[in-house]
Amino acid sequence: MTGARAGDDAAAGTGPSIVWFRDDLRLADNPALHAAVERGRPIVAVYVLDEESAGIRPIGGAARWWLHGSLVSLADSLESLGARLTLRRGPAEAVLTGLAASVGAGAVFWNRRYGAAERAVDARLKTGLRQSGLSAHSFAGSLLHEPWTIKTGQGGSYSVFTPFWRACQAAPPPRPPYPAPAALPGHPGTVASDLLADWALLPERPDWAAGLRAAWQPGEASAQRLLDGFLRDALPRYADERDEPARAATSRLSPHLRWGEISPFQIWHATEWARIGLTGRAQESASRFLTEVGWREFAHHVLFNAPDLATVNLRPEFDAFPWPPLDRTALAAWQQGRTGFPLVDAGMRELWRTGSMHNRVRMVTASFLIKNLLIDWREGEAWFWDTLVDADAASNPFGWQWVAGSGADAAPYFRVFNPELQAKKFDPQGEYIREFVPEWGTDAYPAPIVDLGETRRAALAAYEQIKGGKDQALAARSLDPGSTGTRPGGPGSA
């Protein structure tokens, strides 16, 4: 059996297999499910909503909406092949241990996660199950390269993307995707399950999800359709148009990747196949798209080595940054898309309406919050965590720290995205802005809440204050978080 330890299955006997779905809500290219099918015993498929285990970050409102739809889709797909999806809520370690005992399981399979709290849960569960005589196995299903396999020449972790990506490309190529099973041996008995409606993942009072429903269809089939359409229609022009928010030039696969409705292995091999025969700029577009998959990999590798990425500056000199008292009025204007800067406001309204935002505009809105409003990046990260359908424990804080200048391979702090110049360059006809800010150019549109020049100078002056302490900070804490999964100070020390 793929990835099994010798002797495990002999000790485990003939009990059913549990497949624990997590951030991998798909049937195709699901290594855990594939291993369970190979084992040849009845399968109990389970999803656990764990908001109780120590260190687990509860997902935000938009992500909860997506999760509901994705679980509906997964349940339908499993049922069509002869299995059922069991839903349980509570601490995952206790839930899985209890479920294994109640169904007389012989084996439990899952695909790996990379946050520190999640890894701790998985390690304890695996140890406990094996001590109880069960077979327990985890697999690589979410990243092309496991974080412990890509190391610097000195054996450390990378803090700059370009050498990281070179190392990935020099590593063994990503494995081919596993096919979806043709049928599943469902468990013949009755396994108690929660009702999805009882989890109250969908907003009701008020129901603010109309825009999300109009923009997205969660599920594995939708993910595959998006990938096929992107490779067919947009891949050749991706490099030229990806930064223009009014163009349909991006894959829109981010939430599907976040929830594992499609795997990076599927995307990688489908893109490599699609690029055959492409030349010139179209060939460069394919490489550029795969590099974006590489940035997702890099974010997860950074999270693996810096588990407090959402709360602690990766570059320690930024701990001394002189953030002024929080201006809640300015923060609210930013959140509501009422800053008086059309590109910023369009992006924030797109986020609220659809649960997503074009990547170029994400950088502009983040820069405006941090460097024009002088509001701590963690406020923005928390807002995106609650409002993005693709809110990801690695990519979300990684992106915010990149813009702030405090993270891995970060943009220099003195790089400030001017929202007016960015609009002229990437939305010159105002198509994107008009879609989300229809009152732009009328008396109903608010005046700018800040002066871009003055606030840029204030941000740079604040940055100058921390430069003097940089050497001492670097001596106390390394910029490279290393490979131990911890950093001095621990979570929440900033």
C-alpha positions in Angstrom: 0.0 0.0 0.0 1.2 3.5 -0.9 3.2 5.0 2.0 2.4 2.3 4.6 4.7 1.0 7.2 5.6 -2.7 7.0 3.4 -4.7 9.3 0.8 -2.0 10.1 -2.0 -3.6 8.1 -1.3 -7.0 9.4 -1.7 -5.7 12.9 -4.8 -3.6 12.0 -6.8 -6.6 10.8 -9.8 -6.2 8.5 -11.6 -3.3 10.0 -12.9 -0.5 7.8 -10.7 2.5 6.7 -11.4 6.0 7.9 -10.5 8.8 5.4 -10.3 12.1 7.2 -11.0 14.9 4.8 -9.6 18.3 5.8 -8.3 20.9 3.3 -8.6 18.4 0.5 -12.3 18.2 -0.4 -11.9 16.3 -3.6 -11.9 12.7 -4.9 -9.3 13.0 -7.7 -5.7 13.2 -6.7 -6.5 12.5 -3.1 -3.6 10.3 -1.8 -5.4 9.4 1.4 -8.5 8.3 -0.4 -6.3 6.5 -2.9 -4.6 4.6 -0.2 -7.8 3.6 1.5 -9.2 2.3 -1.8 -6.0 0.3 -2.3 -6.5 -1.3 1.2 -9.8 -2.8 -0.1 -11.9 -2.4 3.0 -15.2 -0.4 3.6 -14.5 3.3 3.8 -15.9 5.8 6.3 -15.3 9.3 5.0 -15.4 12.0 7.7 -15.0 15.8 7.9 -14.4 17.3 11.4 -15.2 20.9 12.1 -12.5 21.6 14.8 -12.7 25.0 16.3 -11.6 23.7 19.8 -8.2 22.2 19.6 -5.5 24.4 21.0 -4.0 26.8 18.5 -6.5 26.1 15.8 -7.6 29.4 14.2 -11.4 29.5 13.5 -12.2 30.3 9.9 -13.9 33.6 8.9 -17.4 34.2 7.7 -16.7 34.0 4.0 -14.7 30.8 4.4 -17.5 29.3 6.4 -19.9 30.0 3.5 -17.5 28.3 1.1 -17.0 25.3 3.3 -20.7 24.7 3.5 -20.9 24.5 -0.3 -17.8 22.4 -0.7 -19.1 19.9 1.8 -22.4 19.6 0.0 -20.5 19.0 -3.3 -18.1 16.4 -1.6 -21.1 14.6 0.0 -22.8 14.3 -3.4 -19.7 13.0 -5.1 -19.1 10.4 -2.4 -22.7 9.2 -2.6 -22.5 8.8 -6.3 -19.7 6.3 -5.8 -21.3 4.4 -3.0 -20.0 6.1 0.1 -21.3 8.7 2.6 -19.8 11.7 4.2 -19.9 11.7 8.0 -19.8 15.1 9.7 -18.5 15.5 13.3 -17.8 18.6 15.3 -15.2 19.0 18.1 -11.5 18.5 18.9 -10.3 16.4 16.0 -8.1 14.1 18.1 -10.9 13.0 20.4 -13.4 12.8 17.5 -11.3 10.6 15.3 -10.3 8.3 18.2 -13.9 7.9 19.2 -15.0 7.3 15.6 -12.3 4.7 15.0 -13.4 2.8 18.1 -17.1 3.0 17.3 -16.8 1.6 13.7 -14.0 -0.9 14.6 -11.6 0.8 12.2 -8.4 -0.9 11.1 -6.8 2.1 9.5 -7.1 5.9 9.3 -5.7 8.0 6.4 -5.3 11.7 5.9 -3.4 14.3 3.9 -0.9 16.5 5.7 -1.4 20.1 7.0 1.5 22.4 7.8 0.4 24.8 10.6 2.0 24.1 13.9 -1.2 23.5 15.8 -2.5 21.2 13.0 0.7 19.2 13.0 0.6 18.8 16.7 -3.0 17.4 16.5 -2.0 15.0 13.7 1.1 13.8 15.5 -0.7 13.0 18.7 -3.5 11.3 16.8 -1.1 9.1 14.7 0.8 8.0 17.8 -2.4 7.2 19.7 -4.0 5.3 16.9 -0.9 3.2 16.3 -0.6 2.5 20.0 -4.1 1.2 19.9 -3.2 -1.2 17.1 -4.5 0.7 14.1 -2.7 1.6 11.0 -2.4 5.4 10.6 -0.8 7.2 7.6 -0.5 10.7 6.3 0.3 11.8 2.8 1.5 14.7 0.7 -1.5 16.1 -1.1 -1.5 19.8 -0.7 2.1 20.9 -1.7 4.3 20.0 -4.6 7.3 19.7 -2.2 7.2 19.0 1.5 8.7 21.8 3.6 11.5 19.6 5.0 12.7 18.6 1.6 13.6 22.0 0.2 16.7 23.3 2.1 19.5 25.8 1.6 23.0 24.5 1.2 23.5 24.9 4.9 20.4 22.9 5.7 18.2 25.9 6.6 15.0 27.2 5.2 14.8 29.8 2.4 13.8 33.4 3.1 14.0 34.6 -0.5 11.7 33.3 -3.2 14.1 33.1 -6.2 16.6 30.7 -4.7 13.7 28.8 -3.1 12.0 28.3 -6.5 15.3 27.3 -8.2 15.7 24.6 -5.5 12.2 23.4 -6.1 12.8 23.2 -9.9 16.0 21.2 -9.2 14.2 18.8 -7.0 12.4 15.6 -8.4 9.4 16.7 -10.5 5.9 16.7 -9.0 4.4 13.2 -9.0 1.5 12.6 -11.5 -2.0 13.1 -10.0 -3.9 10.0 -8.8 -7.1 9.3 -10.7 -10.5 9.6 -9.0 -11.8 6.3 -7.9 -14.5 4.6 -10.1 -16.4 3.3 -7.0 -16.0 3.3 -3.3 -16.7 0.5 -0.9 -19.0 2.3 1.5 -19.5 1.3 5.1 -22.5 -1.0 5.3 -23.6 0.1 8.8 -25.1 3.3 10.1 -22.5 5.9 11.2 -23.9 8.8 13.3 -23.4 12.1 11.6 -24.1 15.8 12.4 -26.5 17.7 10.1 -24.6 20.3 8.0 -27.4 22.8 8.6 -26.8 22.5 12.4 -23.3 23.9 11.9 -24.8 27.3 10.8 -22.0 28.0 8.4 -24.3 30.1 6.2 -25.2 33.7 7.1 -28.8 34.2 7.8 -29.4 37.4 9.8 -28.6 39.1 7.6 -27.8 36.9 4.6 -24.9 38.9 3.1 -23.8 36.1 0.7 -25.8 36.9 -2.4 -22.7 38.3 -4.1 -20.7 35.2 -3.2 -23.3 33.0 -4.6 -23.3 35.0 -7.8 -19.5 34.8 -8.1 -18.6 31.3 -7.1 -19.7 27.7 -7.2 -17.7 25.7 -4.6 -16.8 22.1 -5.4 -14.4 19.9 -7.3 -16.3 19.9 -10.6 -16.3 23.7 -10.6 -12.5 23.8 -9.9 -11.8 21.5 -12.9 -14.0 23.6 -15.2 -12.2 26.8 -14.2 -8.8 25.2 -14.8 -9.8 23.8 -18.2 -11.3 27.2 -19.3 -8.2 29.1 -18.1 -5.8 26.9 -19.8 -7.8 27.0 -23.0 -8.7 30.7 -23.1 -6.4 32.8 -20.9 -3.1 31.1 -20.4 -1.4 32.5 -23.5 -2.1 36.1 -22.5 -1.6 35.6 -18.7 1.8 37.3 -18.5 0.5 40.4 -20.3 -2.9 40.8 -18.7 -2.7 39.3 -15.2 -2.2 42.7 -13.5 -5.3 44.2 -15.1 -8.3 43.7 -12.8 -10.9 44.3 -15.6 -9.5 41.5 -17.7 -10.5 37.9 -17.4 -6.9 36.8 -17.4 -6.4 34.9 -14.1 -7.4 31.4 -13.2 -9.6 32.2 -10.2 -8.5 28.9 -8.7 -7.3 30.3 -5.4 -10.3 29.3 -3.2 -10.5 25.9 -4.9 -6.8 25.4 -4.0 -7.3 26.7 -0.5 -10.1 24.1 0.1 -8.3 21.4 -1.8 -11.0 21.0 -4.4 -8.1 20.8 -6.8 -4.5 19.9 -6.1 -1.3 21.7 -7.1 -0.3 18.4 -8.8 -3.3 18.6 -11.1 -2.7 22.2 -11.9 1.0 21.6 -12.5 0.6 18.7 -14.9 -2.4 20.2 -16.7 -0.4 23.4 -17.3 2.7 21.5 -18.5 0.5 19.6 -21.0 -1.3 22.8 -22.1 2.0 24.6 -22.8 3.1 22.1 -25.4 3.2 23.9 -28.7 3.1 27.3 -27.1 5.9 29.7 -28.2 7.2 33.2 -27.3 5.2 35.2 -25.0 2.6 32.5 -24.6 5.3 30.1 -23.3 6.4 32.8 -20.9 2.9 33.1 -19.7 2.8 29.4 -18.7 6.1 29.8 -16.8 4.7 32.9 -15.1 1.6 31.0 -14.0 3.5 28.1 -12.6 5.7 30.6 -10.7 2.6 31.8 -9.0 2.0 28.2 -7.9 5.5 28.4 -6.6 4.7 31.5 -4.5 1.9 29.5 -2.8 4.5 26.8 -2.0 6.9 29.4 -0.6 4.2 30.8 1.7 3.5 27.4 3.1 7.2 26.7 3.6 7.5 30.0 5.5 4.5 29.1 7.7 6.0 25.7 8.4 9.1 27.4 9.8 7.3 30.5 11.3 4.0 29.2 12.7 3.2 32.6 14.2 3.2 34.3 10.8 -0.2 35.9 11.3 0.8 37.7 14.5 4.6 38.2 14.6 6.9 40.1 12.2 9.2 37.7 10.4 11.8 40.5 10.3 12.3 41.4 14.0 13.4 45.0 13.4 9.7 45.7 12.6 8.8 44.9 16.2 9.9 48.4 17.0 7.8 50.1 14.3 6.1 53.2 15.8 2.5 52.4 14.9 0.3 55.4 16.0 -2.9 54.7 18.0 -5.5 52.9 15.8 -7.7 55.3 13.8 -10.9 53.3 13.8 -12.7 55.8 11.5 -10.0 55.5 8.9 -10.0 51.7 9.3 -13.8 51.6 8.8 -13.5 53.8 5.7 -11.0 51.3 4.3 -13.1 48.3 5.1 -16.2 49.8 3.6 -14.5 51.1 0.4 -15.1 54.8 1.3 -11.5 56.2 1.3 -12.0 58.5 -1.7 -9.3 56.6 -3.7 -11.2 54.7 -6.5 -8.9 51.7 -7.0 -8.7 51.1 -3.2 -12.5 51.5 -2.8 -13.2 49.2 -5.8 -11.0 46.5 -4.4 -12.6 46.6 -0.9 -16.1 46.6 -2.4 -15.2 43.7 -4.7 -14.0 41.8 -1.5 -17.2 42.5 0.4 -19.4 41.6 -2.6 -17.6 38.5 -3.9 -15.3 37.3 -1.1 -12.3 37.8 -3.3 -10.1 40.6 -4.8 -7.8 40.8 -7.8 -4.2 40.2 -6.7 -2.8 43.5 -8.0 -5.5 45.3 -6.1 -4.8 43.3 -3.0 -1.3 44.8 -3.0 -2.6 48.3 -3.5 -5.3 48.1 -0.8 -2.8 46.6 1.7 -0.2 49.2 0.9 -2.7 52.0 1.4 -3.8 50.6 4.8 -0.2 50.1 6.1 1.7 53.0 4.5 -0.9 55.7 3.9 -3.1 55.1 7.0 -0.3 53.8 9.2 -2.4 51.0 10.4 -0.8 47.8 11.6 -0.8 45.1 8.9 -2.4 42.7 11.4 -5.6 44.7 11.3 -5.7 44.2 7.5 -4.8 40.5 7.8 -7.7 39.9 10.2 -10.2 41.7 7.9 -9.1 39.6 4.9 -9.2 36.5 7.0 -12.9 37.1 7.7 -13.9 38.3 4.3 -11.9 36.2 1.8 -13.3 32.9 0.6 -9.7 31.9 -0.1 -8.4 33.0 3.4 -5.4 30.8 3.8 -3.3 30.4 6.9 -0.1 30.7 4.9 -0.8 33.0 1.9 -2.9 35.6 3.8 -0.4 36.6 6.4 2.5 36.0 4.0 1.0 38.5 1.6 0.4 41.1 4.3 3.9 40.8 5.7 5.3 41.0 2.1 3.6 44.4 1.5 4.5 45.6 5.0 8.1 44.9 4.4 8.3 42.7 7.5 8.1 39.3 5.9 10.0 36.9 3.7 11.4 38.3 0.4 9.4 41.4 1.3 8.9 44.4 -0.8 11.1 47.2 0.5 9.2 49.3 3.1 9.8 52.4 1.1 7.9 50.9 -1.9 4.5 52.5 -1.6 1.8 51.6 -4.1 0.3 54.9 -5.2 -3.4 54.0 -5.9 -3.8 56.8 -8.4 -0.8 55.8 -10.5 -1.7 52.1 -10.2 -5.2 52.9 -11.5 -3.9 54.8 -14.5 -1.5 51.9 -15.3 -3.7 48.9 -14.7 -7.3 50.2 -15.1 -6.7 53.0 -17.6 -10.3 53.1 -18.8 -11.8 52.8 -15.3 -13.7 49.6 -16.2 -12.9 47.8 -12.9 -13.5 50.9 -10.8 -16.9 51.6 -12.4 -18.0 48.1 -11.8 -17.6 48.4 -8.1 -17.8 52.2 -7.5 -20.7 53.3 -9.7 -20.9 56.7 -7.9 -17.3 57.5 -8.9 -17.1 60.9 -10.5 -20.3 62.2 -8.9 -21.0 64.3 -5.8 -21.9 61.1 -4.0 -18.4 59.9 -4.0 -16.4 60.8 -0.9 -13.4 63.1 -0.9 -10.0 61.5 -0.2 -9.5 60.8 3.5 -5.7 61.4 3.4 -3.1 63.2 1.3 -1.0 60.6 -0.4 2.2 62.6 -0.4 2.0 63.6 3.3 1.2 60.1 4.4 3.9 58.6 2.4 6.5 60.9 4.0 5.1 60.1 7.4 5.4 56.4 6.7 9.0 56.7 5.6 9.8 58.8 8.6 8.4 56.1 10.8 10.5 53.5 9.0 13.7 55.6 9.6 13.0 55.3 13.3 13.4 51.5 13.3 16.5 51.4 11.1 18.8 52.4 13.9 17.8 49.4 16.0 18.1 46.9 13.1 21.5 45.5 13.9 20.6 44.8 17.5 17.3 43.2 16.5 19.0 41.0 14.0 21.6 39.9 16.6 18.8 38.9 18.9 16.6 37.1 16.4 17.6 35.6 13.0 15.7 36.6 9.9 15.8 33.0 8.8 13.3 31.2 11.0 15.3 28.0 10.6 13.9 24.5 10.4 12.7 23.8 13.9 9.2 25.3 13.5 9.7 27.8 16.3 11.2 31.3 16.7 12.4 33.1 19.8 9.5 34.9 21.5 6.9 32.4 20.5 3.4 33.1 19.2 1.9 36.5 20.0 5.2 37.9 21.4 5.0 41.1 19.3 
